[in-house]
Amino acid sequence: MYRLRLHRLRSSSIVRRAAGLAALALAIGLSFGAREPQEHRGRFGLTRLDTADGERASLDGFFPSSDCALCHPRQWNELSGSLHSVSHHDPLYRAFAELARKEAGPEVYASCSGCHSPAGVASGLIPDVPEERLPEDAKAGVTCDVCHQVDALSGAHGPWKEEGNASLVLRPGRTKFGPFDDIARNPAHSGAARDFFRSSEFCAACHTVIHPTNGLFIEHTYDEWKRSVYAEKGIQCQDCHMRSVEDAIRVARTLEPVEVRGRSATKGEERRIAPHFFVGGNVDADVLARSTKHADMAEARLKSAAELAIEVAPSATAQALAFDVIVTNVGAGHALPTSLTELREMWLHVRVLAEDGRVLFESGDLDEHGEIRDGAARFGAITLDAQGRKTFKPWEAVSFGWKRLVPPKGSTRDTFRCALPTDAGAVTIDARLHYRIAPPHVVRELLGEAAFVPQIVEMARAERSFAAR
């Protein structure tokens, strides 16, 4: 087998192939870092979560989602098994959170919990009450009542001038907020409309994660979307993540929203509705949330997000085969990968096969521990601590050492070169784009004996034949 020789295009070439300066910043990692002010402390510590009256909320003000299911069974069935529904109990998050509490202290733990356990934080039980003594309602995660008791967003007036770190203002009570105010009369609750329920800013309140003491934008999916053509066309997060897989694919292809009609309540009239599956790349939902339904939907979404192409250089010969593998983000309104990019792994597995099936060249294969070998064409990020050491712990991160993402509707290009033996015959170039939520060694370090092997999804594949001459 021939030694890998991998070459990346210079930034000037990427500019010609990416959609503008914003895409360039995502593709080669120019736009990341901390912003001022570097620290925020709110009513509940290092989270921006707040209540409308400025007081601790009663835990009794948050109804269990199972109560909501009495009149809203569709939404409950869709939500159950999502990562939202297990946001506090997800074992991988649980291990991360407890490690954060141990190493960084209860305030940092509360910062995580502002999004993962809002009722527990707003009631003042988190972080003061030990996990084993917390009432179940305090650790129920992102329930129906958590979202539908958000009265306002506070991020635009906060230290970073955008939503993030649970910049939600909760008003527990019998009034439930949503995109409509003309709800059917019922004995359980009234309704009031809030425009932000239809906006990406609502999602950004938790899906933008800013280091609470140094200002590093650790997770910035919102900014990736805001710089994209999706935002220009008015396509919001909800237009894809509150739709079926098929509808999300259609939205990405046409850049037009899809209207879904049905009943929001069992006795309600038919109108516009929004499915509540909340599926992203959570392909391990079968392990983390015990939902094969959500895992299968996530896999389908990942397989619709990107396309691969192979271009063989005109100068390629039997002595020096050169080819490019182009990754295009065709189906995500944010970068690929997104979210905690220092954990997410996306990479190219490229092989050159002789006519008789021999592997003549390989890049991006796994070692005996399931880790990606050095030299692969990768996408994601590396975060560094204050000493410049690589870390996967968000509370230790002070900067990004490397970041490479594929922007929405944008492309990246990697060039590969290898020599071919004289008896290679007609060769086949096989390229596959893979994804998984985290490296196996991180899962093992966090979960120990309870560790699982993260599923690898083949997002896209391309083949190209080359007749050596």
VEXVOMAR-329870 format. One line per 8 residues: number of its first residue (from 0); for each residue x, y, z of C-alpha. Coordinates in nm, 3 decimals. Layout:
<sites>
NUM = X Y Z ~ ...
</sites>
This chain:
<sites>
0 = 0.000 0.000 0.000 ~ 0.127 0.345 -0.084 ~ 0.184 0.615 0.173 ~ -0.083 0.883 0.191 ~ 0.005 1.219 0.047 ~ -0.274 1.466 0.116 ~ -0.276 1.826 -0.006 ~ -0.531 2.096 0.069
8 = -0.607 2.386 -0.161 ~ -0.485 2.724 -0.061 ~ -0.745 2.968 0.071 ~ -0.747 3.164 -0.255 ~ -0.878 2.854 -0.434 ~ -1.147 2.800 -0.171 ~ -1.266 3.156 -0.223 ~ -1.340 3.074 -0.585
16 = -1.546 2.770 -0.486 ~ -1.720 2.888 -0.169 ~ -2.009 3.129 -0.150 ~ -1.837 3.443 -0.032 ~ -1.626 3.544 0.263 ~ -1.861 3.395 0.522 ~ -1.836 3.054 0.359 ~ -1.459 3.090 0.344
24 = -1.447 3.161 0.717 ~ -1.640 2.843 0.789 ~ -1.448 2.632 0.541 ~ -1.101 2.715 0.667 ~ -1.175 2.829 1.020 ~ -1.107 3.203 1.017 ~ -1.414 3.316 1.213 ~ -1.403 3.188 1.566
32 = -1.292 3.310 1.905 ~ -1.409 3.489 2.216 ~ -1.613 3.807 2.219 ~ -1.644 4.077 2.479 ~ -1.771 4.102 2.744 ~ -1.614 3.780 2.855 ~ -1.835 3.692 3.149 ~ -2.201 3.697 3.242
40 = -2.369 3.621 3.572 ~ -2.746 3.631 3.582 ~ -3.014 3.564 3.837 ~ -2.935 3.192 3.838 ~ -2.558 3.215 3.806 ~ -2.369 3.155 3.483 ~ -2.681 3.074 3.281 ~ -2.895 3.346 3.120
48 = -3.216 3.164 3.214 ~ -3.457 3.398 3.395 ~ -3.814 3.429 3.514 ~ -4.056 3.707 3.427 ~ -4.104 3.818 3.787 ~ -3.739 3.780 3.885 ~ -3.819 3.517 4.147 ~ -3.755 3.148 4.174
56 = -4.033 2.956 4.006 ~ -4.234 2.690 4.181 ~ -4.166 2.346 4.041 ~ -4.544 2.293 4.051 ~ -4.568 2.547 3.769 ~ -4.416 2.297 3.524 ~ -4.664 2.025 3.425 ~ -4.523 1.686 3.317
64 = -4.540 1.633 2.943 ~ -4.750 1.324 3.007 ~ -5.024 1.559 3.132 ~ -5.006 1.756 2.806 ~ -5.042 1.426 2.617 ~ -5.403 1.395 2.733 ~ -5.505 1.659 2.477 ~ -5.193 1.664 2.258
72 = -5.104 1.296 2.200 ~ -4.943 1.359 1.860 ~ -4.689 1.605 1.996 ~ -4.615 1.380 2.293 ~ -4.556 1.075 2.072 ~ -4.327 1.277 1.845 ~ -4.131 1.434 2.131 ~ -4.082 1.109 2.324
80 = -3.745 0.962 2.237 ~ -3.599 1.286 2.109 ~ -3.282 1.424 2.267 ~ -3.498 1.709 2.398 ~ -3.703 1.462 2.598 ~ -3.393 1.315 2.767 ~ -3.183 1.631 2.780 ~ -3.110 1.577 3.151
88 = -3.091 1.196 3.148 ~ -2.898 1.137 2.825 ~ -2.609 0.925 2.964 ~ -2.341 1.095 2.756 ~ -2.458 1.440 2.867 ~ -2.500 1.315 3.224 ~ -2.136 1.205 3.234 ~ -2.023 1.537 3.082
96 = -2.232 1.739 3.327 ~ -2.113 1.554 3.634 ~ -1.752 1.589 3.520 ~ -1.811 1.962 3.473 ~ -1.957 1.985 3.823 ~ -1.656 1.801 3.967 ~ -1.384 1.987 3.776 ~ -1.534 2.334 3.719
104 = -1.781 2.368 4.004 ~ -2.158 2.397 4.056 ~ -2.194 2.731 3.871 ~ -2.064 2.582 3.548 ~ -2.287 2.280 3.603 ~ -2.583 2.517 3.640 ~ -2.483 2.686 3.316 ~ -2.522 2.353 3.135
112 = -2.846 2.282 3.319 ~ -3.004 2.610 3.210 ~ -3.074 2.441 2.877 ~ -3.076 2.076 2.980 ~ -3.287 2.112 3.298 ~ -3.458 2.454 3.285 ~ -3.728 2.377 3.543 ~ -3.465 2.259 3.791
120 = -3.260 2.576 3.750 ~ -3.555 2.818 3.750 ~ -3.688 2.658 4.068 ~ -3.351 2.704 4.241 ~ -3.306 2.331 4.298 ~ -3.014 2.305 4.055 ~ -2.729 2.313 4.139 ~ -2.790 2.318 4.517
128 = -2.978 1.989 4.555 ~ -2.773 1.673 4.488 ~ -2.876 1.472 4.183 ~ -3.005 1.177 4.383 ~ -3.241 1.403 4.582 ~ -3.379 1.604 4.292 ~ -3.751 1.560 4.224 ~ -3.821 1.398 3.888
136 = -3.997 1.712 3.762 ~ -3.675 1.910 3.819 ~ -3.481 1.686 3.585 ~ -3.749 1.620 3.325 ~ -3.548 1.797 3.054 ~ -3.694 2.008 2.776 ~ -4.061 1.940 2.840 ~ -4.369 2.084 2.669
144 = -4.408 2.336 2.952 ~ -4.046 2.450 2.937 ~ -4.085 2.573 2.578 ~ -4.447 2.682 2.596 ~ -4.392 2.890 2.910 ~ -4.120 3.102 2.747 ~ -4.264 3.454 2.749 ~ -3.964 3.638 2.601
152 = -3.606 3.608 2.476 ~ -3.339 3.814 2.648 ~ -3.028 3.757 2.439 ~ -3.049 4.069 2.222 ~ -3.015 4.282 2.534 ~ -2.753 4.062 2.697 ~ -2.374 4.075 2.704 ~ -2.327 3.909 2.364
160 = -2.618 4.085 2.189 ~ -2.761 3.760 2.058 ~ -2.949 3.461 2.192 ~ -2.755 3.190 2.372 ~ -2.684 3.016 2.703 ~ -3.057 2.967 2.777 ~ -3.155 3.330 2.717 ~ -3.517 3.242 2.794
168 = -3.758 3.429 3.019 ~ -4.002 3.181 3.175 ~ -4.349 3.271 3.300 ~ -4.499 2.955 3.453 ~ -4.875 2.962 3.476 ~ -5.196 2.869 3.301 ~ -5.114 3.073 2.992 ~ -4.916 2.872 2.737
176 = -4.720 3.061 2.473 ~ -4.678 2.954 2.113 ~ -4.720 3.073 1.755 ~ -5.101 3.102 1.792 ~ -5.335 3.278 2.035 ~ -5.664 3.153 1.889 ~ -5.657 2.819 2.070 ~ -5.971 2.620 2.143
184 = -6.137 2.700 2.474 ~ -6.042 2.434 2.727 ~ -6.025 2.391 3.106 ~ -5.649 2.332 3.118 ~ -5.496 2.656 2.991 ~ -5.527 2.966 2.778 ~ -5.291 3.068 2.499 ~ -5.093 3.371 2.390
192 = -4.892 3.422 2.072 ~ -4.523 3.506 2.063 ~ -4.362 3.570 1.724 ~ -4.026 3.423 1.824 ~ -4.176 3.071 1.819 ~ -4.143 3.088 1.440 ~ -3.786 3.225 1.445 ~ -3.439 3.074 1.459
200 = -3.360 3.304 1.751 ~ -3.581 3.085 1.971 ~ -3.367 2.780 1.889 ~ -3.049 2.983 1.926 ~ -3.136 3.054 2.289 ~ -3.003 2.707 2.371 ~ -2.821 2.601 2.055 ~ -2.572 2.885 2.088
208 = -2.330 2.795 2.365 ~ -2.089 3.064 2.482 ~ -1.825 2.994 2.744 ~ -1.971 3.177 3.045 ~ -1.641 3.316 3.175 ~ -1.420 3.371 2.870 ~ -1.675 3.435 2.593 ~ -1.560 3.164 2.351
216 = -1.842 3.071 2.112 ~ -1.826 2.696 2.160 ~ -2.144 2.613 1.968 ~ -2.258 2.866 1.708 ~ -2.506 2.692 1.480 ~ -2.716 3.008 1.472 ~ -2.434 3.215 1.324 ~ -2.373 2.947 1.059
224 = -2.740 2.971 0.962 ~ -2.754 3.351 0.980 ~ -2.473 3.385 0.723 ~ -2.641 3.140 0.483 ~ -2.881 3.157 0.192 ~ -3.138 2.985 0.414 ~ -3.154 3.295 0.633 ~ -3.164 3.516 0.323
232 = -3.468 3.321 0.200 ~ -3.638 3.330 0.541 ~ -3.600 2.957 0.609 ~ -3.590 2.909 0.987 ~ -3.457 2.622 1.199 ~ -3.817 2.510 1.256 ~ -3.875 2.472 0.880 ~ -3.639 2.172 0.880
240 = -3.619 2.043 1.237 ~ -3.996 2.060 1.296 ~ -4.071 1.877 0.974 ~ -4.050 1.519 0.853 ~ -3.731 1.400 0.688 ~ -3.898 1.415 0.347 ~ -4.023 1.769 0.402 ~ -3.685 1.885 0.535
248 = -3.518 1.751 0.220 ~ -3.772 1.940 0.010 ~ -3.713 2.262 0.205 ~ -3.337 2.235 0.153 ~ -3.381 2.168 -0.218 ~ -3.633 2.444 -0.290 ~ -3.549 2.694 -0.013 ~ -3.923 2.729 0.041
256 = -4.110 2.634 0.359 ~ -4.348 2.338 0.363 ~ -4.684 2.386 0.532 ~ -4.809 2.093 0.740 ~ -5.175 2.076 0.837 ~ -5.347 1.881 1.108 ~ -5.487 1.919 1.458 ~ -5.285 2.060 1.746
264 = -5.530 1.915 1.998 ~ -5.765 1.620 1.985 ~ -6.070 1.849 1.975 ~ -5.907 2.131 1.785 ~ -5.977 2.239 1.430 ~ -5.744 2.159 1.143 ~ -5.479 2.426 1.083 ~ -5.106 2.469 1.035
272 = -4.911 2.247 1.272 ~ -4.547 2.167 1.342 ~ -4.423 1.812 1.406 ~ -4.225 1.784 1.730 ~ -3.965 1.516 1.649 ~ -3.673 1.763 1.678 ~ -3.437 1.537 1.486 ~ -3.085 1.643 1.391
280 = -2.773 1.426 1.374 ~ -2.864 1.231 1.688 ~ -2.807 0.896 1.520 ~ -2.734 0.730 1.856 ~ -3.081 0.816 1.990 ~ -3.148 0.444 2.020 ~ -2.878 0.429 2.288 ~ -2.911 0.774 2.444
288 = -3.290 0.811 2.431 ~ -3.406 0.454 2.364 ~ -3.571 0.557 2.041 ~ -3.494 0.368 1.722 ~ -3.751 0.591 1.548 ~ -3.548 0.906 1.615 ~ -3.221 0.727 1.538 ~ -3.353 0.612 1.200
296 = -3.480 0.962 1.118 ~ -3.143 1.109 1.212 ~ -2.963 0.863 0.986 ~ -3.192 0.954 0.697 ~ -3.127 1.324 0.756 ~ -2.752 1.275 0.764 ~ -2.766 1.081 0.438 ~ -2.950 1.371 0.274
304 = -2.717 1.646 0.397 ~ -2.415 1.614 0.166 ~ -2.302 1.506 -0.177 ~ -1.961 1.389 -0.298 ~ -1.793 1.431 -0.634 ~ -1.457 1.311 -0.765 ~ -1.257 1.497 -1.026 ~ -0.949 1.336 -1.177
312 = -0.679 1.582 -1.274 ~ -0.625 1.609 -1.654 ~ -0.256 1.550 -1.597 ~ -0.310 1.222 -1.408 ~ -0.102 0.931 -1.534 ~ -0.016 0.582 -1.423 ~ 0.290 0.723 -1.252 ~ 0.106 1.003 -1.069
320 = -0.266 0.971 -1.012 ~ -0.412 1.297 -0.880 ~ -0.776 1.359 -0.798 ~ -0.997 1.587 -0.594 ~ -1.284 1.489 -0.365 ~ -1.544 1.764 -0.333 ~ -1.787 1.771 -0.042 ~ -2.098 1.985 -0.092
328 = -2.341 2.072 0.186 ~ -2.672 2.034 0.002 ~ -2.918 1.970 0.284 ~ -2.825 2.150 0.605 ~ -2.905 2.512 0.684 ~ -2.594 2.524 0.902 ~ -2.239 2.401 0.865 ~ -2.139 2.036 0.848
336 = -2.066 1.930 1.112 ~ -2.229 2.166 1.361 ~ -2.303 2.188 1.734 ~ -2.008 2.080 1.952 ~ -1.768 2.059 1.660 ~ -1.478 1.961 1.887 ~ -1.665 1.633 1.946 ~ -1.842 1.570 1.616
344 = -1.636 1.377 1.362 ~ -1.688 1.397 0.988 ~ -1.423 1.267 0.753 ~ -1.345 1.125 0.411 ~ -1.259 0.760 0.367 ~ -1.087 0.737 0.030 ~ -0.951 0.427 -0.144 ~ -0.795 0.357 -0.481
352 = -0.860 -0.001 -0.593 ~ -0.680 -0.194 -0.864 ~ -0.878 -0.379 -1.129 ~ -0.830 -0.704 -0.935 ~ -0.957 -0.546 -0.608 ~ -0.622 -0.469 -0.443 ~ -0.620 -0.157 -0.224 ~ -0.347 0.062 -0.370
360 = -0.410 0.370 -0.158 ~ -0.621 0.447 0.148 ~ -0.691 0.751 0.363 ~ -0.942 0.792 0.644 ~ -0.956 0.431 0.763 ~ -0.977 0.345 1.134 ~ -0.708 0.200 1.358 ~ -0.749 -0.097 1.590
368 = -0.920 0.126 1.851 ~ -1.174 0.263 1.609 ~ -1.002 0.604 1.586 ~ -0.944 0.788 1.259 ~ -0.585 0.752 1.144 ~ -0.365 1.059 1.111 ~ -0.363 1.232 0.775 ~ -0.731 1.190 0.693
376 = -0.931 1.471 0.535 ~ -1.138 1.578 0.834 ~ -1.404 1.829 0.931 ~ -1.476 1.958 1.281 ~ -1.267 2.148 1.533 ~ -1.002 2.123 1.801 ~ -1.042 2.328 2.118 ~ -0.744 2.426 2.331
384 = -0.716 2.497 2.703 ~ -0.527 2.785 2.866 ~ -0.199 2.594 2.827 ~ -0.257 2.534 2.457 ~ -0.337 2.166 2.506 ~ -0.612 1.989 2.312 ~ -0.926 1.933 2.520 ~ -1.275 1.796 2.459
392 = -1.409 1.958 2.777 ~ -1.603 2.277 2.693 ~ -1.536 2.433 3.034 ~ -1.160 2.414 2.970 ~ -1.173 2.564 2.620 ~ -1.026 2.910 2.567 ~ -0.966 2.898 2.190 ~ -0.992 2.690 1.875
400 = -0.668 2.546 1.747 ~ -0.828 2.431 1.423 ~ -1.173 2.447 1.269 ~ -1.290 2.326 0.930 ~ -1.658 2.313 0.837 ~ -1.859 2.288 0.515 ~ -2.091 2.591 0.497 ~ -2.455 2.571 0.384
408 = -2.472 2.522 0.006 ~ -2.092 2.549 0.003 ~ -1.817 2.304 -0.091 ~ -1.471 2.202 0.017 ~ -1.209 2.027 -0.191 ~ -0.930 1.789 -0.095 ~ -0.658 1.679 -0.335 ~ -0.510 1.329 -0.318
416 = -0.208 1.192 -0.505 ~ -0.065 0.845 -0.531 ~ 0.152 0.637 -0.760 ~ 0.012 0.327 -0.929 ~ 0.189 -0.001 -0.998 ~ 0.226 -0.102 -1.361 ~ -0.018 -0.393 -1.321 ~ -0.299 -0.185 -1.168
424 = -0.520 -0.195 -1.476 ~ -0.832 0.021 -1.469 ~ -0.854 0.161 -1.117 ~ -1.156 0.268 -0.914 ~ -1.153 0.567 -0.681 ~ -1.399 0.513 -0.397 ~ -1.479 0.807 -0.165 ~ -1.716 0.802 0.130
432 = -1.814 1.075 0.375 ~ -1.857 0.945 0.731 ~ -2.001 1.097 1.049 ~ -2.026 1.008 1.416 ~ -2.118 1.207 1.726 ~ -1.787 1.163 1.910 ~ -1.457 0.973 1.903 ~ -1.473 0.633 2.076
440 = -1.197 0.725 2.323 ~ -1.401 1.021 2.451 ~ -1.708 0.804 2.503 ~ -1.496 0.547 2.686 ~ -1.336 0.811 2.906 ~ -1.674 0.955 3.001 ~ -1.883 0.641 3.040 ~ -1.626 0.380 3.141
448 = -1.777 0.031 3.144 ~ -2.109 0.172 3.022 ~ -1.947 0.309 2.704 ~ -2.107 0.236 2.368 ~ -1.951 0.247 2.022 ~ -2.076 0.557 1.837 ~ -2.250 0.464 1.516 ~ -2.075 0.562 1.194
456 = -2.309 0.690 0.924 ~ -2.207 0.694 0.560 ~ -2.346 1.033 0.460 ~ -2.249 1.018 0.092 ~ -2.046 0.813 -0.154 ~ -1.890 0.863 -0.497 ~ -1.696 0.639 -0.735 ~ -1.486 0.722 -1.035
464 = -1.297 0.495 -1.274 ~ -0.958 0.580 -1.416 ~ -0.790 0.386 -1.692 ~ -0.417 0.402 -1.622 ~ -0.207 0.472 -1.926
</sites>
